[in-house]
Amino acid sequence: MPSLAAKTKILNALKTQLRLIQGASSGTRATATASIGGGAITAVNIVNAGSNYAANPTVRIVGGGGVADLRARVLNGEDGVSTVDIVDGGSGFTSVPTLIIDPPASAYNSLVYGNVFRDFRYLQEINDFPTICFTTGRLTREHIGDAVVYETFRVNIRGYVMQENSIEACESLAEDIERIVNRLRDVRTSTYAQPIVESRVLSIRTDEGLFEPYGVVDVQAEITYDYEALAPTNDGNFILLEAGDGFLLTENGEFLLLETPAGVSYLLLEDGVGQLLAEDGSALII
């Protein structure tokens, strides 16, 4: 599994999440309806995807007389609910229940207008405020035996503001950035190379009003993702998925999310095409 590809996917997700810092506008609540059959929920239709979701919201089932388990998902590159998965259709429903999807989290302090860049920029290069830019540091690995278990890298995030009270503006922007970083591990998408197991802020520094009305805030974060799920077998044609569900990499660099694997599964690279096989050799549908 190429570390660079995994790191790139995660950084793209971070950029998408940072662009959700949209000030006092806390977005709109997603809505959905359910269909039932045989006493269970059989389908969910998203009526309104909503907006400004930074993480997967909770879905509550009200009425209908039964019990079920539904999970809403927000995919990378989107800020609305993309799908509602039926984990367990349940039983005992005698009428169609009402689905209530939790609203987006409370409003952010800052409004970045999408001014987020994946490269370092100096103050004299900034035309719009506030602006966020970030770069990454060295990647480190944790080994157990010959296997790579976790990979960790640091992200240096810088924010620029311009207003009369620049100290307060810097502190507000830092709070928003920290909130995004802390929630990054809760975002699960099919474009992730590996599941993020930890994302946290290590330090926050500001210019303390030195450049007022401009302000500069530096946030250093650390992201760790699970590398253990994928490991090459002795046969170079296969990639082994060792545990439960996880992510697979095709030869052309595309990532596939395996939702319900059957036993131990393998990714067979054949003529440039990634094909997922179950332990018994049968093809799995993703």
ROMI-870956 format. One line per 8 residues: number of its first residue (from 0); their letters; for each residue x, y negated, z of C-alpha. Coordinates in steps of 0.5 Angstrom, whole numbers, padded with zeros to 4 digits. Layout:
N
NUM> A> X/Y/Z  ...
//
This chain:
286
0> MPSLAAKT> 0000/0000/0000  0003/-0007/-0002  0004/-0011/0004  0004/-0017/-0001  -0003/-0015/-0004  -0006/-0014/0003  -0003/-0021/0006  -0006/-0024/0000
8> KILNALKT> -0013/-0022/0001  -0013/-0024/0008  -0010/-0031/0007  -0016/-0032/0001  -0021/-0030/0006  -0018/-0035/0011  -0018/-0040/0006  -0026/-0039/0005
16> QLRLIQGA> -0027/-0039/0012  -0024/-0045/0013  -0028/-0048/0008  -0034/-0047/0012  -0032/-0053/0017  -0038/-0057/0015  -0039/-0062/0020  -0046/-0063/0024
24> SSGTRATA> -0049/-0059/0018  -0050/-0052/0021  -0053/-0049/0015  -0059/-0045/0014  -0062/-0039/0017  -0062/-0033/0013  -0069/-0029/0012  -0071/-0022/0010
32> TASIGGGA> -0077/-0018/0009  -0077/-0010/0010  -0081/-0004/0007  -0083/0002/0010  -0085/0009/0009  -0086/0015/0013  -0086/0011/0019  -0079/0009/0018
40> ITAVNIVN> -0075/0002/0014  -0074/0004/0007  -0071/-0002/0004  -0069/-0009/0006  -0070/-0015/0001  -0066/-0022/0002  -0071/-0028/0001  -0066/-0033/0003
48> AGSNYAAN> -0059/-0032/0004  -0058/-0038/0008  -0051/-0042/0009  -0045/-0043/0013  -0045/-0036/0016  -0038/-0035/0019  -0039/-0028/0021  -0044/-0023/0021
56> PTVRIVGG> -0051/-0025/0024  -0055/-0020/0028  -0062/-0018/0025  -0067/-0017/0030  -0073/-0013/0029  -0080/-0015/0031  -0087/-0011/0031  -0089/-0005/0027
64> GGVADLRA> -0088/0000/0033  -0082/0003/0031  -0074/0002/0033  -0069/0002/0027  -0062/-0001/0026  -0060/-0006/0021  -0054/-0010/0020  -0053/-0016/0016
72> RVLNGEDG> -0046/-0017/0012  -0043/-0024/0010  -0038/-0022/0004  -0032/-0026/0003  -0032/-0032/-0002  -0040/-0033/0000  -0043/-0037/0006  -0049/-0033/0006
80> VSTVDIVD> -0052/-0026/0008  -0050/-0022/0002  -0054/-0015/0004  -0057/-0012/0010  -0055/-0005/0011  -0060/0000/0014  -0056/0004/0019  -0062/0008/0021
88> GGSGFTSV> -0069/0007/0018  -0071/0009/0025  -0078/0012/0026  -0085/0010/0029  -0087/0004/0024  -0094/0004/0023  -0094/-0003/0020  -0089/-0007/0017
96> PTLIIDPP> -0084/-0011/0022  -0082/-0018/0022  -0074/-0019/0021  -0071/-0024/0024  -0064/-0026/0022  -0060/-0030/0027  -0058/-0037/0025  -0051/-0040/0023
104> ASAYNSLV> -0047/-0041/0029  -0047/-0048/0032  -0044/-0054/0028  -0037/-0056/0027  -0034/-0062/0029  -0030/-0064/0023  -0032/-0064/0016  -0027/-0062/0011
112> YGNVFRDF> -0031/-0062/0004  -0027/-0056/0002  -0020/-0060/0002  -0017/-0053/0004  -0010/-0051/0001  -0006/-0045/0001  0001/-0049/0001  0004/-0054/0005
120> RYLQEIND> 0003/-0062/0004  0006/-0068/0007  0002/-0074/0009  0003/-0078/0003  0001/-0073/-0001  -0006/-0073/0002  -0012/-0077/-0001  -0018/-0074/0002
128> FPTICFTT> -0019/-0073/0010  -0019/-0069/0014  -0015/-0064/0010  -0012/-0057/0012  -0006/-0054/0009  -0003/-0047/0011  0003/-0043/0010  0005/-0036/0012
136> GRLTREHI> 0011/-0034/0016  0015/-0027/0016  0011/-0021/0016  0013/-0015/0022  0011/-0008/0022  0010/-0003/0028  0012/0004/0027  0010/0010/0030
144> GDAVVYET> 0015/0016/0027  0016/0015/0020  0009/0011/0019  0007/0004/0019  0002/0003/0024  0001/-0005/0024  0003/-0011/0020  0003/-0018/0023
152> FRVNIRGY> 0004/-0025/0020  0004/-0032/0023  0000/-0037/0019  0002/-0045/0020  -0004/-0049/0019  -0004/-0056/0019  -0009/-0061/0019  -0009/-0069/0017
160> VMQENSIE> -0014/-0074/0019  -0016/-0081/0019  -0020/-0085/0023  -0020/-0090/0029  -0019/-0085/0034  -0014/-0080/0031  -0013/-0077/0037  -0020/-0075/0039
168> ACESLAED> -0020/-0073/0031  -0014/-0068/0032  -0017/-0065/0038  -0024/-0064/0034  -0021/-0061/0028  -0016/-0056/0032  -0022/-0054/0036  -0025/-0052/0029
176> IERIVNRL> -0019/-0049/0026  -0019/-0044/0033  -0026/-0042/0032  -0025/-0040/0025  -0018/-0036/0027  -0021/-0033/0033  -0027/-0030/0028  -0023/-0028/0022
184> RDVRTSTY> -0023/-0021/0025  -0030/-0020/0025  -0031/-0021/0018  -0031/-0015/0014  -0031/-0015/0006  -0029/-0010/0001  -0024/-0015/-0002  -0020/-0014/0005
192> AQPIVESR> -0013/-0010/0004  -0014/-0007/0011  -0018/-0008/0017  -0016/-0014/0021  -0015/-0012/0029  -0013/-0018/0032  -0013/-0026/0030  -0011/-0031/0035
200> VLSIRTDE> -0008/-0038/0036  -0001/-0038/0039  0000/-0046/0040  -0003/-0053/0038  0000/-0059/0037  -0002/-0066/0035  0002/-0072/0034  -0001/-0076/0040
208> GLFEPYGV> -0003/-0082/0036  0004/-0083/0033  0001/-0085/0026  -0006/-0088/0028  -0010/-0089/0024  -0007/-0082/0021  -0007/-0076/0025  -0003/-0069/0025
216> VDVQAEIT> -0005/-0063/0028  -0001/-0056/0027  -0004/-0050/0029  0000/-0043/0029  -0004/-0037/0029  -0002/-0030/0028  -0006/-0024/0025  -0005/-0017/0025
224> YDYEALAP> -0008/-0012/0021  -0009/-0004/0021  -0004/-0001/0016  -0005/0006/0019  -0011/0008/0015  -0007/0009/0009  -0001/0013/0008  0002/0017/0002
232> TNDGNFIL> 0002/0024/0002  0008/0029/0000  0005/0029/-0007  0006/0022/-0010  -0001/0022/-0014  -0005/0022/-0008  -0006/0017/-0003  -0009/0020/0004
240> LEAGDGFL> -0015/0016/0008  -0013/0019/0015  -0019/0017/0019  -0026/0015/0018  -0028/0010/0014  -0023/0005/0011  -0020/0001/0005  -0017/0004/-0001
248> LTENGEFL> -0012/0001/-0007  -0013/0003/-0014  -0007/0003/-0019  -0009/-0004/-0022  -0009/-0007/-0015  -0016/-0007/-0013  -0019/-0005/-0007  -0025/-0001/-0005
256> LLETPAGV> -0029/0000/0001  -0031/0007/0003  -0037/0007/0007  -0039/0014/0008  -0033/0019/0007  -0034/0026/0007  -0028/0029/0011  -0021/0028/0009
264> SYLLLEDG> -0021/0024/0003  -0016/0022/-0003  -0015/0017/-0008  -0013/0020/-0014  -0009/0015/-0019  -0010/0018/-0026  -0009/0014/-0033  -0009/0008/-0029
272> VGQLLAED> -0016/0009/-0026  -0017/0010/-0018  -0022/0016/-0017  -0024/0018/-0010  -0024/0025/-0008  -0027/0029/-0002  -0023/0034/0001  -0026/0040/-0003
280> GSALII> -0025/0036/-0009  -0031/0033/-0011  -0032/0026/-0013  -0035/0021/-0008  -0039/0015/-0010  -0037/0008/-0007
//
